[in-house]
Amino acid sequence: MEKFIKTKSGKLIRVPTPEEEAFINAGIAADPDTYVPSDAEFKRMRTVGRPPAVIKRPLMSIRMDPELLEALRATGKGWQTRVHAVLMEAWRKGRFKPKK
């Protein structure tokens, strides 16, 4: 029976059978260009992804009209950072005043 793994995006990936896995590993072992890093080398490798943030920003949830969210996302990659910049500018200009 075939096994599948579902990715975050919803794509299904078939898991190789033990026989297929053995065949793949034999091919890897036979490849003269294959290199297995030592534990020390693994520790020196960089992690994948964005670096840790200097300032930890708390995660929040906000409700907005679907049209507004669509328009913001349509501005492209980095739209959340741009929304943050607009809110920071408004705050610095005194648009947000605490209730008494």
N, C-alpha and C positions, 0 to 999 in steps of 0.2 A: 504494500500500500504506500502510495506517495505521501510525503509530508511536505507541508508548506509553512513558511514563516511570513507573517504580514508585517510590512514596514510601516513607519509612521505615516507615510503618504498613502497607505492603503494598497500598495502593490504587493502581489503575492510572489514569493520566491520559493522555488522547489528545493528542498533539502536533498542533497545527494544520498544515495543508498550507501551502505557500508562498502559494497564492492566498488562503486564509483569513487568513493572517498579514497580507497586503497589505490586505485588506478591513478587518481590525481596526485596523491602523495608520492607514488613511485615516479611519476613524471617530474615532480619537483626535485626529488632526490637525485634523479639522473641528470638534471640540468646543471652544467658546470658554472653557470652564472648565479646560481642560488647561493645566498649568503644568510646565515642565521646570526643575528647580532647577539653579543653576550649580554648578561644581566646588567653589567656596568654601562654598556652602550645604550641599552634600553632606557636606563635612568637619565642619560644625557639627551635623549631625543625630546624634541618639542612636542607639546600636546597640540592637537588639532582644535581649531575654533578661535574665538576671540579671546584676547587676554583678559585676565580678571580686572574688573573695574576698580579704579582708584577710589571713587566715591560709590558706595553701595546705595543704589536707589531702591526704595521699597516698591514692590509690585502693587498696583492698584487696579481697580475696575471702575469703569465709567460708562454710563449709558448715554448714547447719542443716536440721533436719527440715522437710519441706514443710508440715506442719501449723502449725509455729511461724511460718514465713515468711508463710503465708496469714493467720494471726491478726494479725501485725504490719501487713501491708498493709491489712487490713480496718479498722484504726484510722483510716485516711484519709490525706490529703495531709500530708506532713511526718513520716511514720513513721520515716524514717531519722534525722532530726534527734532524734526522741524516743529512739530506741535509743542514739544517741551520748550524749545527756544521762544516760541510765541508767548507761551504762558509765563515764562521767566521774565520776558520783556514787560509784559503787562503788570506783573507783580512788582518789578523794579520801578515802574512808573507810578505806583500807588493805586492801581486799579482795584486791588483787593484790600478791603478794610475790615478789620475784625469787628464783630458785633459786640455791642456793649451790654 
